[in-house]
Amino acid sequence: MTDLSVSPWLTRDEVAARLRIPKSTLESWAAERKGPPFGKFGRHVRYRLSDVIHWENVQVGDWQ
């Protein structure tokens, strides 16, 4: 089991690259309250890697 307290935080650019989608798609999803969950640190948006992985797995489950 993954220890969430040590899961690294990723930038929007890093998540976009991981998902192979434009950064603007993540921005749109955030405005629509869709996509992987994220946190804001001041004006900086970050995604916890464990949350992104969980979100990916849920999406794959929806395809099956």
mmCIF file as Biopython writes it, N, C-alpha, C and O atoms, coordinates in Angstrom:
data_model
#
loop_
_atom_site.group_PDB
_atom_site.id
_atom_site.type_symbol
_atom_site.label_atom_id
_atom_site.label_alt_id
_atom_site.label_comp_id
_atom_site.label_asym_id
_atom_site.label_entity_id
_atom_site.label_seq_id
_atom_site.pdbx_PDB_ins_code
_atom_site.Cartn_x
_atom_site.Cartn_y
_atom_site.Cartn_z
_atom_site.occupancy
_atom_site.B_iso_or_equiv
_atom_site.auth_seq_id
_atom_site.auth_asym_id
_atom_site.pdbx_PDB_model_num
ATOM 1   N N  . MET A ? 1  ? 0.840   -1.179 0.000   1.0 0.0 1  A 1 
ATOM 2   C CA . MET A ? 1  ? 0.000   0.000  0.000   1.0 0.0 1  A 1 
ATOM 3   C C  . MET A ? 1  ? 0.885   1.242  0.000   1.0 0.0 1  A 1 
ATOM 4   O O  . MET A ? 1  ? 1.921   1.273  0.663   1.0 0.0 1  A 1 
ATOM 5   N N  . THR A ? 2  ? 0.474   2.255  -0.739  1.0 0.0 2  A 1 
ATOM 6   C CA . THR A ? 2  ? 1.247   3.481  -0.848  1.0 0.0 2  A 1 
ATOM 7   C C  . THR A ? 2  ? 1.009   4.370  0.369   1.0 0.0 2  A 1 
ATOM 8   O O  . THR A ? 2  ? -0.128  4.563  0.799   1.0 0.0 2  A 1 
ATOM 9   N N  . ASP A ? 3  ? 2.092   4.905  0.912   1.0 0.0 3  A 1 
ATOM 10  C CA . ASP A ? 3  ? 1.990   5.862  2.015   1.0 0.0 3  A 1 
ATOM 11  C C  . ASP A ? 3  ? 1.733   7.233  1.405   1.0 0.0 3  A 1 
ATOM 12  O O  . ASP A ? 3  ? 2.624   7.817  0.789   1.0 0.0 3  A 1 
ATOM 13  N N  . LEU A ? 4  ? 0.508   7.753  1.575   1.0 0.0 4  A 1 
ATOM 14  C CA . LEU A ? 4  ? 0.137   9.014  0.948   1.0 0.0 4  A 1 
ATOM 15  C C  . LEU A ? 4  ? 0.969   10.182 1.456   1.0 0.0 4  A 1 
ATOM 16  O O  . LEU A ? 4  ? 1.090   11.199 0.773   1.0 0.0 4  A 1 
ATOM 17  N N  . SER A ? 5  ? 1.541   10.047 2.642   1.0 0.0 5  A 1 
ATOM 18  C CA . SER A ? 5  ? 2.309   11.161 3.192   1.0 0.0 5  A 1 
ATOM 19  C C  . SER A ? 5  ? 3.619   11.384 2.446   1.0 0.0 5  A 1 
ATOM 20  O O  . SER A ? 5  ? 4.231   12.443 2.582   1.0 0.0 5  A 1 
ATOM 21  N N  . VAL A ? 6  ? 4.057   10.404 1.661   1.0 0.0 6  A 1 
ATOM 22  C CA . VAL A ? 6  ? 5.307   10.569 0.920   1.0 0.0 6  A 1 
ATOM 23  C C  . VAL A ? 6  ? 5.075   10.620 -0.591  1.0 0.0 6  A 1 
ATOM 24  O O  . VAL A ? 6  ? 6.035   10.619 -1.361  1.0 0.0 6  A 1 
ATOM 25  N N  . SER A ? 7  ? 3.826   10.665 -1.018  1.0 0.0 7  A 1 
ATOM 26  C CA . SER A ? 7  ? 3.533   10.739 -2.434  1.0 0.0 7  A 1 
ATOM 27  C C  . SER A ? 7  ? 3.936   12.116 -2.955  1.0 0.0 7  A 1 
ATOM 28  O O  . SER A ? 7  ? 3.489   13.132 -2.423  1.0 0.0 7  A 1 
ATOM 29  N N  . PRO A ? 8  ? 4.771   12.160 -3.982  1.0 0.0 8  A 1 
ATOM 30  C CA . PRO A ? 8  ? 5.225   13.472 -4.480  1.0 0.0 8  A 1 
ATOM 31  C C  . PRO A ? 8  ? 4.102   14.263 -5.151  1.0 0.0 8  A 1 
ATOM 32  O O  . PRO A ? 8  ? 3.131   13.699 -5.654  1.0 0.0 8  A 1 
ATOM 33  N N  . TRP A ? 9  ? 4.265   15.563 -5.140  1.0 0.0 9  A 1 
ATOM 34  C CA . TRP A ? 9  ? 3.339   16.469 -5.806  1.0 0.0 9  A 1 
ATOM 35  C C  . TRP A ? 9  ? 3.888   16.798 -7.187  1.0 0.0 9  A 1 
ATOM 36  O O  . TRP A ? 9  ? 5.075   17.091 -7.333  1.0 0.0 9  A 1 
ATOM 37  N N  . LEU A ? 10 ? 3.024   16.751 -8.205  1.0 0.0 10 A 1 
ATOM 38  C CA . LEU A ? 10 ? 3.418   17.007 -9.591  1.0 0.0 10 A 1 
ATOM 39  C C  . LEU A ? 10 ? 2.838   18.337 -10.065 1.0 0.0 10 A 1 
ATOM 40  O O  . LEU A ? 10 ? 1.775   18.760 -9.612  1.0 0.0 10 A 1 
ATOM 41  N N  . THR A ? 11 ? 3.538   18.976 -10.963 1.0 0.0 11 A 1 
ATOM 42  C CA . THR A ? 11 ? 3.023   20.202 -11.576 1.0 0.0 11 A 1 
ATOM 43  C C  . THR A ? 11 ? 1.988   19.835 -12.635 1.0 0.0 11 A 1 
ATOM 44  O O  . THR A ? 11 ? 1.880   18.678 -13.043 1.0 0.0 11 A 1 
ATOM 45  N N  . ARG A ? 12 ? 1.245   20.820 -13.066 1.0 0.0 12 A 1 
ATOM 46  C CA . ARG A ? 12 ? 0.261   20.596 -14.136 1.0 0.0 12 A 1 
ATOM 47  C C  . ARG A ? 12 ? 0.973   20.153 -15.415 1.0 0.0 12 A 1 
ATOM 48  O O  . ARG A ? 12 ? 0.457   19.310 -16.148 1.0 0.0 12 A 1 
ATOM 49  N N  . ASP A ? 13 ? 2.146   20.710 -15.687 1.0 0.0 13 A 1 
ATOM 50  C CA . ASP A ? 13 ? 2.921   20.290 -16.867 1.0 0.0 13 A 1 
ATOM 51  C C  . ASP A ? 13 ? 3.295   18.815 -16.777 1.0 0.0 13 A 1 
ATOM 52  O O  . ASP A ? 13 ? 3.214   18.089 -17.767 1.0 0.0 13 A 1 
ATOM 53  N N  . GLU A ? 14 ? 3.705   18.373 -15.592 1.0 0.0 14 A 1 
ATOM 54  C CA . GLU A ? 14 ? 4.106   16.970 -15.413 1.0 0.0 14 A 1 
ATOM 55  C C  . GLU A ? 14 ? 2.916   16.026 -15.582 1.0 0.0 14 A 1 
ATOM 56  O O  . GLU A ? 14 ? 3.052   14.960 -16.182 1.0 0.0 14 A 1 
ATOM 57  N N  . VAL A ? 15 ? 1.761   16.406 -15.063 1.0 0.0 15 A 1 
ATOM 58  C CA . VAL A ? 15 ? 0.577   15.561 -15.204 1.0 0.0 15 A 1 
ATOM 59  C C  . VAL A ? 15 ? 0.122   15.535 -16.661 1.0 0.0 15 A 1 
ATOM 60  O O  . VAL A ? 15 ? -0.255  14.480 -17.171 1.0 0.0 15 A 1 
ATOM 61  N N  . ALA A ? 16 ? 0.153   16.667 -17.323 1.0 0.0 16 A 1 
ATOM 62  C CA . ALA A ? 16 ? -0.220  16.714 -18.742 1.0 0.0 16 A 1 
ATOM 63  C C  . ALA A ? 16 ? 0.699   15.813 -19.560 1.0 0.0 16 A 1 
ATOM 64  O O  . ALA A ? 16 ? 0.232   15.093 -20.443 1.0 0.0 16 A 1 
ATOM 65  N N  . ALA A ? 17 ? 1.984   15.846 -19.279 1.0 0.0 17 A 1 
ATOM 66  C CA . ALA A ? 17 ? 2.927   14.984 -19.993 1.0 0.0 17 A 1 
ATOM 67  C C  . ALA A ? 17 ? 2.646   13.514 -19.689 1.0 0.0 17 A 1 
ATOM 68  O O  . ALA A ? 17 ? 2.689   12.676 -20.591 1.0 0.0 17 A 1 
ATOM 69  N N  . ARG A ? 18 ? 2.360   13.195 -18.426 1.0 0.0 18 A 1 
ATOM 70  C CA . ARG A ? 18 ? 2.078   11.811 -18.038 1.0 0.0 18 A 1 
ATOM 71  C C  . ARG A ? 18 ? 0.841   11.293 -18.766 1.0 0.0 18 A 1 
ATOM 72  O O  . ARG A ? 18 ? 0.831   10.161 -19.250 1.0 0.0 18 A 1 
ATOM 73  N N  . LEU A ? 19 ? -0.203  12.123 -18.844 1.0 0.0 19 A 1 
ATOM 74  C CA . LEU A ? 19 ? -1.450  11.713 -19.487 1.0 0.0 19 A 1 
ATOM 75  C C  . LEU A ? 19 ? -1.430  11.908 -21.001 1.0 0.0 19 A 1 
ATOM 76  O O  . LEU A ? 19 ? -2.334  11.461 -21.707 1.0 0.0 19 A 1 
ATOM 77  N N  . ARG A ? 20 ? -0.386  12.584 -21.489 1.0 0.0 20 A 1 
ATOM 78  C CA . ARG A ? 20 ? -0.241  12.887 -22.919 1.0 0.0 20 A 1 
ATOM 79  C C  . ARG A ? 20 ? -1.434  13.688 -23.440 1.0 0.0 20 A 1 
ATOM 80  O O  . ARG A ? 20 ? -2.035  13.371 -24.466 1.0 0.0 20 A 1 
ATOM 81  N N  . ILE A ? 21 ? -1.743  14.735 -22.685 1.0 0.0 21 A 1 
ATOM 82  C CA . ILE A ? 21 ? -2.821  15.648 -23.066 1.0 0.0 21 A 1 
ATOM 83  C C  . ILE A ? 21 ? -2.295  17.072 -22.944 1.0 0.0 21 A 1 
ATOM 84  O O  . ILE A ? 21 ? -1.307  17.301 -22.247 1.0 0.0 21 A 1 
ATOM 85  N N  . PRO A ? 22 ? -2.936  18.034 -23.606 1.0 0.0 22 A 1 
ATOM 86  C CA . PRO A ? 22 ? -2.516  19.428 -23.451 1.0 0.0 22 A 1 
ATOM 87  C C  . PRO A ? 22 ? -2.756  19.922 -22.024 1.0 0.0 22 A 1 
ATOM 88  O O  . PRO A ? 22 ? -3.717  19.514 -21.371 1.0 0.0 22 A 1 
ATOM 89  N N  . LYS A ? 23 ? -1.895  20.783 -21.558 1.0 0.0 23 A 1 
ATOM 90  C CA . LYS A ? 23 ? -2.057  21.391 -20.242 1.0 0.0 23 A 1 
ATOM 91  C C  . LYS A ? 23 ? -3.395  22.117 -20.150 1.0 0.0 23 A 1 
ATOM 92  O O  . LYS A ? 23 ? -4.016  22.149 -19.088 1.0 0.0 23 A 1 
ATOM 93  N N  . SER A ? 24 ? -3.834  22.694 -21.252 1.0 0.0 24 A 1 
ATOM 94  C CA . SER A ? 24 ? -5.112  23.415 -21.262 1.0 0.0 24 A 1 
ATOM 95  C C  . SER A ? 24 ? -6.291  22.488 -20.956 1.0 0.0 24 A 1 
ATOM 96  O O  . SER A ? 24 ? -7.301  22.935 -20.413 1.0 0.0 24 A 1 
ATOM 97  N N  . THR A ? 25 ? -6.172  21.207 -21.297 1.0 0.0 25 A 1 
ATOM 98  C CA . THR A ? 25 ? -7.233  20.252 -20.965 1.0 0.0 25 A 1 
ATOM 99  C C  . THR A ? 25 ? -7.348  20.109 -19.454 1.0 0.0 25 A 1 
ATOM 100 O O  . THR A ? 25 ? -8.456  20.102 -18.916 1.0 0.0 25 A 1 
ATOM 101 N N  . LEU A ? 26 ? -6.215  19.995 -18.761 1.0 0.0 26 A 1 
ATOM 102 C CA . LEU A ? 26 ? -6.243  19.924 -17.296 1.0 0.0 26 A 1 
ATOM 103 C C  . LEU A ? 26 ? -6.843  21.191 -16.703 1.0 0.0 26 A 1 
ATOM 104 O O  . LEU A ? 26 ? -7.596  21.129 -15.731 1.0 0.0 26 A 1 
ATOM 105 N N  . GLU A ? 27 ? -6.512  22.336 -17.284 1.0 0.0 27 A 1 
ATOM 106 C CA . GLU A ? 27 ? -7.069  23.600 -16.803 1.0 0.0 27 A 1 
ATOM 107 C C  . GLU A ? 27 ? -8.584  23.619 -16.967 1.0 0.0 27 A 1 
ATOM 108 O O  . GLU A ? 27 ? -9.303  24.061 -16.071 1.0 0.0 27 A 1 
ATOM 109 N N  . SER A ? 28 ? -9.066  23.141 -18.108 1.0 0.0 28 A 1 
ATOM 110 C CA . SER A ? 28 ? -10.514 23.081 -18.353 1.0 0.0 28 A 1 
ATOM 111 C C  . SER A ? 28 ? -11.191 22.123 -17.388 1.0 0.0 28 A 1 
ATOM 112 O O  . SER A ? 28 ? -12.237 22.436 -16.819 1.0 0.0 28 A 1 
ATOM 113 N N  . TRP A ? 29 ? -10.585 20.949 -17.207 1.0 0.0 29 A 1 
ATOM 114 C CA . TRP A ? 29 ? -11.147 19.970 -16.285 1.0 0.0 29 A 1 
ATOM 115 C C  . TRP A ? 29 ? -11.234 20.544 -14.874 1.0 0.0 29 A 1 
ATOM 116 O O  . TRP A ? 29 ? -12.225 20.330 -14.176 1.0 0.0 29 A 1 
ATOM 117 N N  . ALA A ? 30 ? -10.206 21.269 -14.453 1.0 0.0 30 A 1 
ATOM 118 C CA . ALA A ? 30 ? -10.201 21.849 -13.106 1.0 0.0 30 A 1 
ATOM 119 C C  . ALA A ? 30 ? -11.361 22.834 -12.959 1.0 0.0 30 A 1 
ATOM 120 O O  . ALA A ? 30 ? -12.034 22.847 -11.929 1.0 0.0 30 A 1 
ATOM 121 N N  . ALA A ? 31 ? -11.598 23.653 -13.975 1.0 0.0 31 A 1 
ATOM 122 C CA . ALA A ? 31 ? -12.690 24.624 -13.934 1.0 0.0 31 A 1 
ATOM 123 C C  . ALA A ? 31 ? -14.055 23.934 -13.895 1.0 0.0 31 A 1 
ATOM 124 O O  . ALA A ? 31 ? -15.013 24.462 -13.332 1.0 0.0 31 A 1 
ATOM 125 N N  . GLU A ? 32 ? -14.128 22.738 -14.505 1.0 0.0 32 A 1 
ATOM 126 C CA . GLU A ? 32 ? -15.379 21.976 -14.562 1.0 0.0 32 A 1 
ATOM 127 C C  . GLU A ? 32 ? -15.478 20.960 -13.421 1.0 0.0 32 A 1 
ATOM 128 O O  . GLU A ? 32 ? -16.432 20.185 -13.354 1.0 0.0 32 A 1 
ATOM 129 N N  . ARG A ? 33 ? -14.488 20.968 -12.530 1.0 0.0 33 A 1 
ATOM 130 C CA . ARG A ? 33 ? -14.419 20.014 -11.413 1.0 0.0 33 A 1 
ATOM 131 C C  . ARG A ? 33 ? -14.404 18.574 -11.908 1.0 0.0 33 A 1 
ATOM 132 O O  . ARG A ? 33 ? -15.056 17.698 -11.340 1.0 0.0 33 A 1 
ATOM 133 N N  . LYS A ? 34 ? -13.642 18.348 -12.985 1.0 0.0 34 A 1 
ATOM 134 C CA . LYS A ? 34 ? -13.425 17.017 -13.541 1.0 0.0 34 A 1 
ATOM 135 C C  . LYS A ? 34 ? -11.931 16.722 -13.457 1.0 0.0 34 A 1 
ATOM 136 O O  . LYS A ? 34 ? -11.152 17.570 -13.021 1.0 0.0 34 A 1 
ATOM 137 N N  . GLY A ? 35 ? -11.535 15.532 -13.869 1.0 0.0 35 A 1 
ATOM 138 C CA . GLY A ? 35 ? -10.124 15.185 -13.905 1.0 0.0 35 A 1 
ATOM 139 C C  . GLY A ? 35 ? -9.588  14.825 -12.535 1.0 0.0 35 A 1 
ATOM 140 O O  . GLY A ? 35 ? -10.342 14.738 -11.565 1.0 0.0 35 A 1 
ATOM 141 N N  . PRO A ? 36 ? -8.276  14.616 -12.458 1.0 0.0 36 A 1 
ATOM 142 C CA . PRO A ? 36 ? -7.676  14.220 -11.183 1.0 0.0 36 A 1 
ATOM 143 C C  . PRO A ? 36 ? -7.769  15.343 -10.152 1.0 0.0 36 A 1 
ATOM 144 O O  . PRO A ? 36 ? -7.707  16.520 -10.509 1.0 0.0 36 A 1 
ATOM 145 N N  . PRO A ? 37 ? -7.917  14.985 -8.872  1.0 0.0 37 A 1 
ATOM 146 C CA . PRO A ? 37 ? -7.963  16.010 -7.835  1.0 0.0 37 A 1 
ATOM 147 C C  . PRO A ? 37 ? -6.626  16.743 -7.721  1.0 0.0 37 A 1 
ATOM 148 O O  . PRO A ? 37 ? -5.573  16.186 -8.029  1.0 0.0 37 A 1 
ATOM 149 N N  . PHE A ? 38 ? -6.683  17.981 -7.280  1.0 0.0 38 A 1 
ATOM 150 C CA . PHE A ? 38 ? -5.472  18.787 -7.180  1.0 0.0 38 A 1 
ATOM 151 C C  . PHE A ? 38 ? -5.543  19.672 -5.950  1.0 0.0 38 A 1 
ATOM 152 O O  . PHE A ? 38 ? -6.605  19.842 -5.350  1.0 0.0 38 A 1 
ATOM 153 N N  . GLY A ? 39 ? -4.421  20.223 -5.589  1.0 0.0 39 A 1 
ATOM 154 C CA . GLY A ? 39 ? -4.346  21.181 -4.496  1.0 0.0 39 A 1 
ATOM 155 C C  . GLY A ? 39 ? -3.740  22.469 -5.005  1.0 0.0 39 A 1 
ATOM 156 O O  . GLY A ? 39 ? -3.019  22.473 -6.003  1.0 0.0 39 A 1 
ATOM 157 N N  . LYS A ? 40 ? -4.030  23.561 -4.320  1.0 0.0 40 A 1 
ATOM 158 C CA . LYS A ? 40 ? -3.442  24.854 -4.676  1.0 0.0 40 A 1 
ATOM 159 C C  . LYS A ? 40 ? -2.572  25.321 -3.526  1.0 0.0 40 A 1 
ATOM 160 O O  . LYS A ? 40 ? -2.989  25.330 -2.368  1.0 0.0 40 A 1 
ATOM 161 N N  . PHE A ? 41 ? -1.379  25.701 -3.865  1.0 0.0 41 A 1 
ATOM 162 C CA . PHE A ? 41 ? -0.422  26.244 -2.916  1.0 0.0 41 A 1 
ATOM 163 C C  . PHE A ? 41 ? -0.149  27.666 -3.372  1.0 0.0 41 A 1 
ATOM 164 O O  . PHE A ? 41 ? 0.710   27.904 -4.221  1.0 0.0 41 A 1 
ATOM 165 N N  . GLY A ? 42 ? -0.885  28.606 -2.801  1.0 0.0 42 A 1 
ATOM 166 C CA . GLY A ? 42 ? -0.828  29.964 -3.326  1.0 0.0 42 A 1 
ATOM 167 C C  . GLY A ? 42 ? -1.436  29.963 -4.713  1.0 0.0 42 A 1 
ATOM 168 O O  . GLY A ? 42 ? -2.593  29.582 -4.886  1.0 0.0 42 A 1 
ATOM 169 N N  . ARG A ? 43 ? -0.668  30.384 -5.695  1.0 0.0 43 A 1 
ATOM 170 C CA . ARG A ? 43 ? -1.160  30.370 -7.079  1.0 0.0 43 A 1 
ATOM 171 C C  . ARG A ? 43 ? -0.702  29.137 -7.847  1.0 0.0 43 A 1 
ATOM 172 O O  . ARG A ? 43 ? -0.949  29.024 -9.047  1.0 0.0 43 A 1 
ATOM 173 N N  . HIS A ? 44 ? -0.035  28.212 -7.159  1.0 0.0 44 A 1 
ATOM 174 C CA . HIS A ? 44 ? 0.519   27.020 -7.798  1.0 0.0 44 A 1 
ATOM 175 C C  . HIS A ? 44 ? -0.410  25.824 -7.625  1.0 0.0 44 A 1 
ATOM 176 O O  . HIS A ? 44 ? -0.834  25.507 -6.514  1.0 0.0 44 A 1 
ATOM 177 N N  . VAL A ? 45 ? -0.716  25.171 -8.731  1.0 0.0 45 A 1 
ATOM 178 C CA . VAL A ? 45 ? -1.562  23.977 -8.722  1.0 0.0 45 A 1 
ATOM 179 C C  . VAL A ? 45 ? -0.647  22.758 -8.722  1.0 0.0 45 A 1 
ATOM 180 O O  . VAL A ? 45 ? 0.310   22.680 -9.493  1.0 0.0 45 A 1 
ATOM 181 N N  . ARG A ? 46 ? -0.958  21.810 -7.843  1.0 0.0 46 A 1 
ATOM 182 C CA . ARG A ? 46 ? -0.168  20.577 -7.759  1.0 0.0 46 A 1 
ATOM 183 C C  . ARG A ? 46 ? -1.108  19.379 -7.652  1.0 0.0 46 A 1 
ATOM 184 O O  . ARG A ? 46 ? -2.199  19.467 -7.087  1.0 0.0 46 A 1 
ATOM 185 N N  . TYR A ? 47 ? -0.656  18.266 -8.207  1.0 0.0 47 A 1 
ATOM 186 C CA . TYR A ? 47 ? -1.402  17.016 -8.196  1.0 0.0 47 A 1 
ATOM 187 C C  . TYR A ? 47 ? -0.566  15.975 -7.453  1.0 0.0 47 A 1 
ATOM 188 O O  . TYR A ? 47 ? 0.602   15.768 -7.783  1.0 0.0 47 A 1 
ATOM 189 N N  . ARG A ? 48 ? -1.154  15.323 -6.459  1.0 0.0 48 A 1 
ATOM 190 C CA . ARG A ? 48 ? -0.444  14.258 -5.749  1.0 0.0 48 A 1 
ATOM 191 C C  . ARG A ? 48 ? -0.383  13.044 -6.664  1.0 0.0 48 A 1 
ATOM 192 O O  . ARG A ? 48 ? -1.406  12.616 -7.198  1.0 0.0 48 A 1 
ATOM 193 N N  . LEU A ? 49 ? 0.798   12.491 -6.848  1.0 0.0 49 A 1 
ATOM 194 C CA . LEU A ? 49 ? 0.983   11.357 -7.756  1.0 0.0 49 A 1 
ATOM 195 C C  . LEU A ? 49 ? 0.022   10.225 -7.421  1.0 0.0 49 A 1 
ATOM 196 O O  . LEU A ? 49 ? -0.562  9.631  -8.328  1.0 0.0 49 A 1 
ATOM 197 N N  . SER A ? 50 ? -0.153  9.916  -6.156  1.0 0.0 50 A 1 
ATOM 198 C CA . SER A ? 50 ? -1.056  8.821  -5.778  1.0 0.0 50 A 1 
ATOM 199 C C  . SER A ? 50 ? -2.494  9.108  -6.221  1.0 0.0 50 A 1 
ATOM 200 O O  . SER A ? 50 ? -3.213  8.185  -6.604  1.0 0.0 50 A 1 
ATOM 201 N N  . ASP A ? 51 ? -2.919  10.367 -6.173  1.0 0.0 51 A 1 
ATOM 202 C CA . ASP A ? 51 ? -4.269  10.736 -6.634  1.0 0.0 51 A 1 
ATOM 203 C C  . ASP A ? 51 ? -4.387  10.579 -8.149  1.0 0.0 51 A 1 
ATOM 204 O O  . ASP A ? 51 ? -5.413  10.124 -8.656  1.0 0.0 51 A 1 
ATOM 205 N N  . VAL A ? 52 ? -3.339  10.956 -8.860  1.0 0.0 52 A 1 
ATOM 206 C CA . VAL A ? 52 ? -3.349  10.825 -10.328 1.0 0.0 52 A 1 
ATOM 207 C C  . VAL A ? 52 ? -3.429  9.351  -10.711 1.0 0.0 52 A 1 
ATOM 208 O O  . VAL A ? 52 ? -4.197  8.981  -11.600 1.0 0.0 52 A 1 
ATOM 209 N N  . ILE A ? 53 ? -2.649  8.517  -10.054 1.0 0.0 53 A 1 
ATOM 210 C CA . ILE A ? 53 ? -2.662  7.077  -10.352 1.0 0.0 53 A 1 
ATOM 211 C C  . ILE A ? 53 ? -4.047  6.495  -10.060 1.0 0.0 53 A 1 
ATOM 212 O O  . ILE A ? 53 ? -4.579  5.720  -10.855 1.0 0.0 53 A 1 
ATOM 213 N N  . HIS A ? 54 ? -4.621  6.870  -8.926  1.0 0.0 54 A 1 
ATOM 214 C CA . HIS A ? 54 ? -5.965  6.379  -8.594  1.0 0.0 54 A 1 
ATOM 215 C C  . HIS A ? 54 ? -6.972  6.831  -9.656  1.0 0.0 54 A 1 
ATOM 216 O O  . HIS A ? 54 ? -7.788  6.032  -10.115 1.0 0.0 54 A 1 
ATOM 217 N N  . TRP A ? 55 ? -6.917  8.100  -10.043 1.0 0.0 55 A 1 
ATOM 218 C CA . TRP A ? 55 ? -7.821  8.635  -11.056 1.0 0.0 55 A 1 
ATOM 219 C C  . TRP A ? 55 ? -7.653  7.875  -12.378 1.0 0.0 55 A 1 
ATOM 220 O O  . TRP A ? 55 ? -8.641  7.545  -13.034 1.0 0.0 55 A 1 
ATOM 221 N N  . GLU A ? 56 ? -6.400  7.599  -12.768 1.0 0.0 56 A 1 
ATOM 222 C CA . GLU A ? 56 ? -6.140  6.829  -13.991 1.0 0.0 56 A 1 
ATOM 223 C C  . GLU A ? 56 ? -6.802  5.459  -13.910 1.0 0.0 56 A 1 
ATOM 224 O O  . GLU A ? 56 ? -7.447  5.021  -14.862 1.0 0.0 56 A 1 
ATOM 225 N N  . ASN A ? 57 ? -6.644  4.783  -12.775 1.0 0.0 57 A 1 
ATOM 226 C CA . ASN A ? 57 ? -7.208  3.446  -12.611 1.0 0.0 57 A 1 
ATOM 227 C C  . ASN A ? 57 ? -8.729  3.457  -12.685 1.0 0.0 57 A 1 
ATOM 228 O O  . ASN A ? 57 ? -9.326  2.535  -13.241 1.0 0.0 57 A 1 
ATOM 229 N N  . VAL A ? 58 ? -9.356  4.476  -12.138 1.0 0.0 58 A 1 
ATOM 230 C CA . VAL A ? 58 ? -10.812 4.593  -12.217 1.0 0.0 58 A 1 
ATOM 231 C C  . VAL A ? 58 ? -11.236 4.784  -13.675 1.0 0.0 58 A 1 
ATOM 232 O O  . VAL A ? 58 ? -12.234 4.212  -14.113 1.0 0.0 58 A 1 
ATOM 233 N N  . GLN A ? 59 ? -10.475 5.592  -14.427 1.0 0.0 59 A 1 
ATOM 234 C CA . GLN A ? 59 ? -10.819 5.826  -15.829 1.0 0.0 59 A 1 
ATOM 235 C C  . GLN A ? 59 ? -10.713 4.541  -16.628 1.0 0.0 59 A 1 
ATOM 236 O O  . GLN A ? 59 ? -11.576 4.259  -17.460 1.0 0.0 59 A 1 
ATOM 237 N N  . VAL A ? 60 ? -9.679  3.762  -16.391 1.0 0.0 60 A 1 
ATOM 238 C CA . VAL A ? 60 ? -9.499  2.492  -17.103 1.0 0.0 60 A 1 
ATOM 239 C C  . VAL A ? 60 ? -10.641 1.548  -16.752 1.0 0.0 60 A 1 
ATOM 240 O O  . VAL A ? 60 ? -11.142 0.828  -17.616 1.0 0.0 60 A 1 
ATOM 241 N N  . GLY A ? 61 ? -11.052 1.548  -15.488 1.0 0.0 61 A 1 
ATOM 242 C CA . GLY A ? 61 ? -12.172 0.705  -15.063 1.0 0.0 61 A 1 
ATOM 243 C C  . GLY A ? 61 ? -13.455 1.066  -15.788 1.0 0.0 61 A 1 
ATOM 244 O O  . GLY A ? 61 ? -14.277 0.190  -16.056 1.0 0.0 61 A 1 
ATOM 245 N N  . ASP A ? 62 ? -13.644 2.336  -16.112 1.0 0.0 62 A 1 
ATOM 246 C CA . ASP A ? 62 ? -14.836 2.783  -16.824 1.0 0.0 62 A 1 
ATOM 247 C C  . ASP A ? 62 ? -14.854 2.272  -18.264 1.0 0.0 62 A 1 
ATOM 248 O O  . ASP A ? 62 ? -15.925 2.155  -18.860 1.0 0.0 62 A 1 
ATOM 249 N N  . TRP A ? 63 ? -13.698 1.971  -18.825 1.0 0.0 63 A 1 
ATOM 250 C CA . TRP A ? 63 ? -13.622 1.499  -20.215 1.0 0.0 63 A 1 
ATOM 251 C C  . TRP A ? 63 ? -13.946 0.027  -20.323 1.0 0.0 63 A 1 
ATOM 252 O O  . TRP A ? 63 ? -14.343 -0.446 -21.388 1.0 0.0 63 A 1 
ATOM 253 N N  . GLN A ? 64 ? -13.783 -0.694 -19.248 1.0 0.0 64 A 1 
ATOM 254 C CA . GLN A ? 64 ? -13.935 -2.155 -19.323 1.0 0.0 64 A 1 
ATOM 255 C C  . GLN A ? 64 ? -15.367 -2.577 -19.234 1.0 0.0 64 A 1 
ATOM 256 O O  . GLN A ? 64 ? -15.663 -3.770 -19.281 1.0 0.0 64 A 1 
#
